[in-house]
Amino acid sequence: MLKPHRVKERRPRARSTEKPTIGEAPTSFFMAWRDIAFWIRSARADAALAKLRARMGLRESFNQLYRSMRDPWGATSQRYRYQKQKYQGLLSILPNREYDNVLDVGCGLGTLARWLTPHARQILGIDISDEAITEARRMSRGLTNVRYLQADIYDFQAQGQVFDLIVLADVLYYLAPLDECTLKLLNREDRPIALSWRPASVDKPLFLQN
């Protein structure tokens, strides 16, 4: 009597659970109905800043804005889907590794810096506004791997520090001329660089590695 042929079951290969990036790209639409209020708020903050810049220097303009509006662009608000997805989008383009030394240019209230704390040993956030830096320090109490410094990017001195990640979110369109600023930032030994800007009023994350 012939014995039935036994077919060996093929076990599926275990897939690697390691993610290529430190975050996952958002899958839902980048904004909800309530985000309309966010764009109105941002437009008002930009208009107020433009008026201040017509009368005083950039540093004092931002200081005055943060004095009159504690969070001008709603960076720390939990109401807006757009803000959360913006930071998720930035994290989704960063290679999955632990970064030794991160520089957050134009850190504002430190929102992005705090998002990065689980992925970096040390984070330095710099901003031209003393008011923003003071508030960022207050909001980051208890976080031992992030610190903040008032500094102008054009005059910032790294003092021997080498950054293996530089991030800029909502910054480049406030600096002019844009090409000069970009060249200044890219003409460094630090790598890589993650950018976020607002062409056509929609943030587009970009990751550069040389």
C-alpha positions as YAML, in Angstrom:
chain: A
units: angstrom
residues:
- id: 1
  name: MET
  ca: [0.00, 0.00, 0.00]
- id: 2
  name: LEU
  ca: [1.39, 3.38, -0.99]
- id: 3
  name: LYS
  ca: [2.02, 5.83, 1.82]
- id: 4
  name: PRO
  ca: [0.66, 9.34, 1.30]
- id: 5
  name: HIS
  ca: [3.30, 11.87, 0.38]
- id: 6
  name: ARG
  ca: [3.88, 14.34, 3.13]
- id: 7
  name: VAL
  ca: [4.31, 17.90, 2.08]
- id: 8
  name: LYS
  ca: [6.58, 19.89, 4.30]
- id: 9
  name: GLU
  ca: [5.01, 23.10, 5.46]
- id: 10
  name: ARG
  ca: [7.03, 26.16, 4.69]
- id: 11
  name: ARG
  ca: [7.28, 28.44, 7.64]
- id: 12
  name: PRO
  ca: [7.14, 32.11, 6.78]
- id: 13
  name: ARG
  ca: [10.38, 33.92, 7.30]
- id: 14
  name: ALA
  ca: [10.41, 36.22, 10.24]
- id: 15
  name: ARG
  ca: [10.33, 39.77, 9.09]
- id: 16
  name: SER
  ca: [12.62, 42.29, 10.65]
- id: 17
  name: THR
  ca: [10.75, 44.47, 13.11]
- id: 18
  name: GLU
  ca: [13.40, 47.16, 13.00]
- id: 19
  name: LYS
  ca: [12.05, 50.27, 11.37]
- id: 20
  name: PRO
  ca: [14.21, 52.10, 8.82]
- id: 21
  name: THR
  ca: [13.26, 55.46, 10.33]
- id: 22
  name: ILE
  ca: [12.62, 56.67, 13.86]
- id: 23
  name: GLY
  ca: [9.00, 57.50, 13.06]
- id: 24
  name: GLU
  ca: [6.19, 56.47, 10.76]
- id: 25
  name: ALA
  ca: [4.80, 58.78, 8.11]
- id: 26
  name: PRO
  ca: [1.27, 60.04, 8.81]
- id: 27
  name: THR
  ca: [-1.40, 58.20, 6.82]
- id: 28
  name: SER
  ca: [-4.39, 60.47, 7.37]
- id: 29
  name: PHE
  ca: [-5.03, 63.80, 5.66]
- id: 30
  name: PHE
  ca: [-2.67, 66.46, 7.00]
- id: 31
  name: MET
  ca: [-5.40, 68.65, 8.48]
- id: 32
  name: ALA
  ca: [-8.91, 68.56, 9.94]
- id: 33
  name: TRP
  ca: [-11.62, 71.21, 9.92]
- id: 34
  name: ARG
  ca: [-10.35, 72.73, 13.15]
- id: 35
  name: ASP
  ca: [-6.97, 73.28, 11.50]
- id: 36
  name: ILE
  ca: [-8.52, 76.16, 9.59]
- id: 37
  name: ALA
  ca: [-8.26, 78.04, 12.87]
- id: 38
  name: PHE
  ca: [-4.58, 77.11, 12.95]
- id: 39
  name: TRP
  ca: [-3.93, 78.72, 9.57]
- id: 40
  name: ILE
  ca: [-5.79, 81.85, 10.63]
- id: 41
  name: ARG
  ca: [-3.75, 81.95, 13.82]
- id: 42
  name: SER
  ca: [-0.49, 81.48, 11.89]
- id: 43
  name: ALA
  ca: [-1.41, 84.18, 9.38]
- id: 44
  name: ARG
  ca: [-2.13, 86.64, 12.18]
- id: 45
  name: ALA
  ca: [1.19, 85.81, 13.85]
- id: 46
  name: ASP
  ca: [3.06, 86.30, 10.57]
- id: 47
  name: ALA
  ca: [1.29, 89.62, 9.96]
- id: 48
  name: ALA
  ca: [2.08, 90.83, 13.48]
- id: 49
  name: LEU
  ca: [5.72, 89.80, 13.06]
- id: 50
  name: ALA
  ca: [5.97, 91.65, 9.73]
- id: 51
  name: LYS
  ca: [4.72, 94.86, 11.36]
- id: 52
  name: LEU
  ca: [7.20, 94.49, 14.22]
- id: 53
  name: ARG
  ca: [10.10, 93.84, 11.84]
- id: 54
  name: ALA
  ca: [9.28, 97.08, 10.03]
- id: 55
  name: ARG
  ca: [9.94, 98.98, 13.26]
- id: 56
  name: MET
  ca: [12.69, 97.02, 15.03]
- id: 57
  name: GLY
  ca: [15.33, 94.33, 14.65]
- id: 58
  name: LEU
  ca: [14.62, 90.63, 14.18]
- id: 59
  name: ARG
  ca: [15.50, 89.59, 17.73]
- id: 60
  name: GLU
  ca: [13.33, 92.19, 19.42]
- id: 61
  name: SER
  ca: [10.52, 91.53, 16.92]
- id: 62
  name: PHE
  ca: [10.31, 87.90, 17.95]
- id: 63
  name: ASN
  ca: [10.61, 88.84, 21.62]
- id: 64
  name: GLN
  ca: [7.70, 91.27, 21.34]
- id: 65
  name: LEU
  ca: [5.64, 88.67, 19.49]
- id: 66
  name: TYR
  ca: [6.22, 86.01, 22.16]
- id: 67
  name: ARG
  ca: [5.36, 88.52, 24.87]
- id: 68
  name: SER
  ca: [2.03, 89.34, 23.28]
- id: 69
  name: MET
  ca: [1.22, 85.79, 22.08]
- id: 70
  name: ARG
  ca: [2.58, 83.03, 24.30]
- id: 71
  name: ASP
  ca: [2.48, 80.46, 21.50]
- id: 72
  name: PRO
  ca: [2.15, 82.49, 18.27]
- id: 73
  name: TRP
  ca: [1.99, 79.57, 15.84]
- id: 74
  name: GLY
  ca: [0.26, 77.01, 18.06]
- id: 75
  name: ALA
  ca: [3.33, 74.78, 18.16]
- id: 76
  name: THR
  ca: [2.42, 73.28, 21.53]
- id: 77
  name: SER
  ca: [-1.34, 73.05, 20.97]
- id: 78
  name: GLN
  ca: [-2.92, 69.58, 20.96]
- id: 79
  name: ARG
  ca: [-5.94, 70.84, 19.02]
- id: 80
  name: TYR
  ca: [-4.38, 70.84, 15.59]
- id: 81
  name: ARG
  ca: [-3.73, 67.71, 13.55]
- id: 82
  name: TYR
  ca: [-1.41, 69.59, 11.24]
- id: 83
  name: GLN
  ca: [1.21, 70.33, 13.90]
- id: 84
  name: LYS
  ca: [1.35, 66.73, 15.10]
- id: 85
  name: GLN
  ca: [1.61, 65.38, 11.55]
- id: 86
  name: LYS
  ca: [4.34, 67.88, 10.71]
- id: 87
  name: TYR
  ca: [6.58, 66.54, 13.47]
- id: 88
  name: GLN
  ca: [5.65, 62.95, 12.65]
- id: 89
  name: GLY
  ca: [6.57, 63.63, 9.04]
- id: 90
  name: LEU
  ca: [9.98, 64.94, 10.04]
- id: 91
  name: LEU
  ca: [10.68, 61.92, 12.24]
- id: 92
  name: SER
  ca: [9.57, 59.60, 9.43]
- id: 93
  name: ILE
  ca: [12.47, 60.72, 7.21]
- id: 94
  name: LEU
  ca: [15.21, 60.33, 9.83]
- id: 95
  name: PRO
  ca: [17.21, 57.07, 9.78]
- id: 96
  name: ASN
  ca: [16.51, 54.85, 12.76]
- id: 97
  name: ARG
  ca: [19.55, 55.30, 14.98]
- id: 98
  name: GLU
  ca: [20.51, 57.04, 18.17]
- id: 99
  name: TYR
  ca: [21.94, 60.46, 17.47]
- id: 100
  name: ASP
  ca: [24.77, 61.73, 19.63]
- id: 101
  name: ASN
  ca: [24.44, 65.46, 19.22]
- id: 102
  name: VAL
  ca: [21.42, 67.20, 17.64]
- id: 103
  name: LEU
  ca: [21.08, 70.87, 16.78]
- id: 104
  name: ASP
  ca: [17.54, 72.28, 16.51]
- id: 105
  name: VAL
  ca: [17.78, 75.60, 14.66]
- id: 106
  name: GLY
  ca: [14.99, 78.06, 15.43]
- id: 107
  name: CYS
  ca: [13.65, 75.78, 18.15]
- id: 108
  name: GLY
  ca: [10.98, 78.22, 19.33]
- id: 109
  name: LEU
  ca: [9.21, 76.68, 22.32]
- id: 110
  name: GLY
  ca: [11.18, 73.45, 21.96]
- id: 111
  name: THR
  ca: [8.38, 71.25, 20.63]
- id: 112
  name: LEU
  ca: [10.45, 69.38, 18.05]
- id: 113
  name: ALA
  ca: [13.39, 69.09, 20.45]
- id: 114
  name: ARG
  ca: [11.13, 67.31, 22.93]
- id: 115
  name: TRP
  ca: [9.89, 64.95, 20.18]
- id: 116
  name: LEU
  ca: [13.53, 64.03, 19.53]
- id: 117
  name: THR
  ca: [14.55, 63.36, 23.14]
- id: 118
  name: PRO
  ca: [13.98, 59.56, 22.96]
- id: 119
  name: HIS
  ca: [16.29, 59.34, 19.95]
- id: 120
  name: ALA
  ca: [19.26, 61.53, 20.93]
- id: 121
  name: ARG
  ca: [21.83, 61.67, 23.67]
- id: 122
  name: GLN
  ca: [22.10, 65.43, 23.62]
- id: 123
  name: ILE
  ca: [19.94, 68.09, 21.94]
- id: 124
  name: LEU
  ca: [20.73, 71.79, 21.69]
- id: 125
  name: GLY
  ca: [17.91, 74.10, 20.67]
- id: 126
  name: ILE
  ca: [18.80, 77.61, 19.57]
- id: 127
  name: ASP
  ca: [16.48, 80.51, 18.83]
- id: 128
  name: ILE
  ca: [16.89, 84.24, 18.31]
- id: 129
  name: SER
  ca: [14.12, 84.98, 20.83]
- id: 130
  name: ASP
  ca: [15.02, 85.19, 24.52]
- id: 131
  name: GLU
  ca: [11.32, 84.90, 25.36]
- id: 132
  name: ALA
  ca: [10.95, 81.66, 23.40]
- id: 133
  name: ILE
  ca: [14.07, 80.16, 24.98]
- id: 134
  name: THR
  ca: [12.86, 80.98, 28.49]
- id: 135
  name: GLU
  ca: [9.53, 79.29, 27.80]
- id: 136
  name: ALA
  ca: [11.20, 76.29, 26.11]
- id: 137
  name: ARG
  ca: [13.32, 75.73, 29.20]
- id: 138
  name: ARG
  ca: [10.25, 75.88, 31.41]
- id: 139
  name: MET
  ca: [8.34, 73.41, 29.25]
- id: 140
  name: SER
  ca: [11.30, 71.01, 29.12]
- id: 141
  name: ARG
  ca: [11.92, 70.70, 32.84]
- id: 142
  name: GLY
  ca: [12.80, 67.16, 33.78]
- id: 143
  name: LEU
  ca: [14.36, 66.36, 30.40]
- id: 144
  name: THR
  ca: [18.05, 65.88, 31.05]
- id: 145
  name: ASN
  ca: [19.24, 65.55, 27.44]
- id: 146
  name: VAL
  ca: [17.94, 68.83, 26.02]
- id: 147
  name: ARG
  ca: [19.15, 72.38, 26.60]
- id: 148
  name: TYR
  ca: [18.40, 75.72, 25.00]
- id: 149
  name: LEU
  ca: [20.50, 78.71, 24.04]
- id: 150
  name: GLN
  ca: [19.58, 82.14, 22.72]
- id: 151
  name: ALA
  ca: [21.52, 82.58, 19.50]
- id: 152
  name: ASP
  ca: [21.28, 84.01, 16.00]
- id: 153
  name: ILE
  ca: [22.00, 81.34, 13.40]
- id: 154
  name: TYR
  ca: [24.14, 83.80, 11.43]
- id: 155
  name: ASP
  ca: [26.43, 84.32, 14.45]
- id: 156
  name: PHE
  ca: [26.11, 80.92, 16.11]
- id: 157
  name: GLN
  ca: [29.43, 79.41, 17.16]
- id: 158
  name: ALA
  ca: [29.47, 75.65, 17.74]
- id: 159
  name: GLN
  ca: [32.64, 75.96, 19.86]
- id: 160
  name: GLY
  ca: [34.01, 72.61, 18.82]
- id: 161
  name: GLN
  ca: [30.72, 70.74, 18.94]
- id: 162
  name: VAL
  ca: [30.02, 68.38, 16.06]
- id: 163
  name: PHE
  ca: [26.37, 67.68, 15.32]
- id: 164
  name: ASP
  ca: [25.37, 64.46, 13.60]
- id: 165
  name: LEU
  ca: [21.88, 65.82, 13.01]
- id: 166
  name: ILE
  ca: [20.66, 69.36, 12.31]
- id: 167
  name: VAL
  ca: [16.92, 70.03, 12.14]
- id: 168
  name: LEU
  ca: [15.08, 73.12, 10.91]
- id: 169
  name: ALA
  ca: [11.31, 73.29, 11.16]
- id: 170
  name: ASP
  ca: [9.32, 76.40, 10.24]
- id: 171
  name: VAL
  ca: [12.49, 78.45, 10.05]
- id: 172
  name: LEU
  ca: [13.89, 79.04, 6.57]
- id: 173
  name: TYR
  ca: [11.11, 81.29, 5.33]
- id: 174
  name: TYR
  ca: [11.76, 83.73, 8.18]
- id: 175
  name: LEU
  ca: [15.40, 84.15, 7.18]
- id: 176
  name: ALA
  ca: [16.57, 86.21, 4.22]
- id: 177
  name: PRO
  ca: [18.15, 85.80, 1.84]
- id: 178
  name: LEU
  ca: [17.19, 82.14, 1.83]
- id: 179
  name: ASP
  ca: [20.03, 80.94, -0.39]
- id: 180
  name: GLU
  ca: [22.67, 82.57, 1.81]
- id: 181
  name: CYS
  ca: [21.19, 81.02, 4.95]
- id: 182
  name: THR
  ca: [21.01, 77.59, 3.36]
- id: 183
  name: LEU
  ca: [24.61, 77.74, 2.18]
- id: 184
  name: LYS
  ca: [25.75, 78.81, 5.64]
- id: 185
  name: LEU
  ca: [24.02, 75.83, 7.24]
- id: 186
  name: LEU
  ca: [25.12, 73.28, 4.66]
- id: 187
  name: ASN
  ca: [28.74, 74.43, 4.60]
- id: 188
  name: ARG
  ca: [29.56, 72.42, 7.71]
- id: 189
  name: GLU
  ca: [31.05, 69.06, 8.62]
- id: 190
  name: ASP
  ca: [27.87, 68.16, 10.46]
- id: 191
  name: ARG
  ca: [25.60, 65.60, 8.84]
- id: 192
  name: PRO
  ca: [22.77, 64.93, 8.15]
- id: 193
  name: ILE
  ca: [20.22, 67.75, 7.88]
- id: 194
  name: ALA
  ca: [16.43, 67.56, 8.06]
- id: 195
  name: LEU
  ca: [14.43, 70.52, 6.79]
- id: 196
  name: SER
  ca: [10.79, 71.51, 6.95]
- id: 197
  name: TRP
  ca: [9.40, 74.54, 5.18]
- id: 198
  name: ARG
  ca: [6.12, 75.91, 3.88]
- id: 199
  name: PRO
  ca: [5.94, 76.29, 0.11]
- id: 200
  name: ALA
  ca: [2.32, 76.86, -0.94]
- id: 201
  name: SER
  ca: [1.43, 76.87, 2.78]
- id: 202
  name: VAL
  ca: [2.10, 73.15, 3.22]
- id: 203
  name: ASP
  ca: [5.14, 71.83, 5.08]
- id: 204
  name: LYS
  ca: [7.37, 69.52, 3.07]
- id: 205
  name: PRO
  ca: [10.03, 67.57, 4.99]
- id: 206
  name: LEU
  ca: [13.38, 67.02, 3.31]
- id: 207
  name: PHE
  ca: [16.31, 64.92, 4.44]
- id: 208
  name: LEU
  ca: [19.82, 65.71, 3.19]
- id: 209
  name: GLN
  ca: [22.84, 63.47, 3.70]
- id: 210
  name: ASN
  ca: [26.23, 64.21, 2.16]
...
